[in-house]
Amino acid sequence: PHKMSLLPPIRRKDTFSAMTAAAATLPDAPETLARARTIRAARLPAGCGIDELDEGQMSFDGTRFLLRERGFSICYTQAEGLYAQLDDPGQRGRMELFLDGSVHAAIASLAGLYPLHASAVTLNGHVIAFTGPAGAGKSTLCAALARRGLPFYADDTLVIDPARAPLACLPGHKRLK
């Protein structure tokens, strides 16, 4: 966990921007997100609302997150927790990408945190985050910086706690996709 102070964005060909954060401690947020990400069951509960969605759709209404994709479905509420149903074992890797990205971001948002589509490294006690659209090179840049000795911090999802001043950030997952 780190505190974040925003710097003016650094633009490179208008594809991504960067920001920096100072080191700090967030007592409960990482444990809360980790507990929330624990899959409770391999079958979705009856009546969770997944039947309302067509394949390739997701729904986020501020109280629950639903996702239906080819070969798997996911349901999360703060009260009930996380359920993931894998119907096609060939889609396990794709489901894991969704769990690390969209689902992690939805859980963070329901917890009052702000997820960013970003990858990040650390430098001198600060987190340097790179944001941008899919394919902009965030992961590639962080992988290159990690090869040059900067500790890797997050790939694809960086969570911000807006209630703290300066802002505090938490990593998503630390494996590069």
N, C-alpha and C positions, 0 to 999 in steps of 0.2 A: 504494500500500500504506500502511496506517495501523495504529497500535496502538490497541487498544480497551480502554476501562475501562467496565465496566457501571455504569449508574446505575439506581436503582429505576425500573421501567416507568412511563411517563406514560400513563394510560388516558383515552381519550375515548370515552364511550358503549360501553366494552368492545369496541371494534372493532379497535383497533391499539395497539401500545405503541412506545416510542421508547427508544433507547440512544445513547450517544455514544462516540467513539473519538478518541485523540490521534494526530497525524501521526508516522510512522516509516518505516523502510525494510525490506522483505522481499526479500532478494537473489534467490532463485531461483523462488519460487512463481509469479509472473506468467508467466515464460517457460515454466515447466513446464506450467502450465495452457494456455497458448497453443499449445505444441507438441502437447499431448494433444488439443486441439480441432481440429487440422488433419485434414481428411478425407482418408484414404489412398486410397479408391477409391469409385466410384459403384455398385459391386455388393458385396453382403455375401459374405464367404468361405464356401465350402461347409463344412457341419458346425459353423457358429458357434452353432447352437442356436435360431435364430429360428423354425424349423419347430415348435418346442415350444409356441409362443405363438399364441393366437387374435388376430384383429384387436381392437385396443383394450386390449391387455395389455402390461405391462412386467415385467421380471424383473431383480432386483439381488441377487446372491448374495455380494458381498464380493470377487469376483474379476472379474466381468464384469457389464455392463449391456446388456440387450436391450430393444428397444421395437418393437412392431408396431402400426401405425396404418393407417387407410384411406389407401392411396396411397403409403406409404413405410415403411421399416424401418431401424432403427439398431442397430449392434452396437459395443460398446467393451470392450476389455481393455487393461490396462497393457502387456502383452507385444506385442499386435498393433496397438493403436491404434484409431482411430475409422473406422468404415465407415458410410456412409449411402446407402441405395438409394431413389431417388425413382421410383416407378412411374407416378404421375399428376402431371404438371407443374402441374396446378391446385392441388395440395397443397403447393407449395414454401413459401409463406408460413407455413403451419401447421407444416411440418417445421422451419423456421428458429426458430419460437417454442419448439419442443421442444428444439432444439439450444442455445438461449440459456437455457433453464430447466432442465428435468429432466435433460437430458444433461450440461450444465455442472455441475449439482449432483452427479450420480453420479460424474463424473470427479474432482471435488474431493474427494468422500468416499473414493474409492479411493486418493487421494493422501494420506489422513490429515488432510484439512481438514474443516471443518464448514460446510456450506452452510445459509444461512438464507433463508427466503422473506421478503425484505425489499427495500425501496427506500430510497435514502439520498441526502443532500446533505452538503456540508461547510460548516462555520462556524468561523472563527478557528482553523484547523488541526485541527479535529475532524470526524469523520464522525458524522452524526446519522442513525440507521437507524430505520425504521418497519416493524414487523412486524404481521402480521395475516392473516386468511384471505382467500381470493380475493374481490374485490369490496369490501374494507373501505375502499379509497380511498388506499392507499399511493402508487401512481403518480400519482394526481390531486394528492395533497398535495405530493409532491416537484416535480411540474410547476409548481404554484402557487408554491412556495418558490423554484424556479429563476427564474421570471418576476420575482420580487422581489429577485433578485441573488445567491441562494445557489448556488454551483457544484453541479451535479448530479453524483452519484457512482456510483449503481447503480440499476438497475430490476429488480425481481423476484427477483434472486439476489445475495446478499452472502455472501462466503466468509470464514470465521473460521479462523485458525490457532491451535488450542488449545494448541500446544506453547510458545507465547511468552507471557511475562508482562511487562507487561499483554498481553491478547489482541490479536492483529493482524488486520486485516480487509483483504480484497481485493474490488474490485468484480466483479460479473458482467459484464453488458454495460451500456453507457451510453446506449442509445437507449430512449426510452419506447415501450411497446407501444401 
